[in-house]
Amino acid sequence: MAHYLLAVHGVDGEQPPPSEVMDQMVADVSAFNDRVQAAGGWVFAGGLQPPVATEVFRQIDGRTEASDGPLAAAPVFLSGLWIVDAPDLETARAWAAEGSIACRRPVELRPFQVEPTES
């Protein structure tokens, strides 16, 4: 099995859907989460606060500096994520597609790096 990031993207300035649509999205995401858990692929998931809540930390001349706001200003931002443990790429792709349908947002699929085995 391999770990994959399913990154949910939002669009800056996008208005939230009406409450009945939001309620259905929450129900659909919960059902999707249940299916991933039942398949043994659940590792972690969560939604993120909007970019205005972001802080960036950098090392500059031996000291740490912090700044408010995202690292890069962009109209698209990370709004949530799932980390799944999938038996193969096709399963990860299917979960990304299903997650996108459930949350009604684009979902980016990215595999984690494979760590070299120790001898």
PyMOL commands that set and color helices and strands:
alter all, ss='L'
color gray80, all
select helices_A, chain A and resi 19-38+51-53+89-103
alter helices_A, ss='H'
color red, helices_A
select strands_A, chain A and resi 2-11+42-47+55-60+63-68+76-86+107-111
alter strands_A, ss='S'
color yellow, strands_A
deselect
rebuild
show_as cartoon
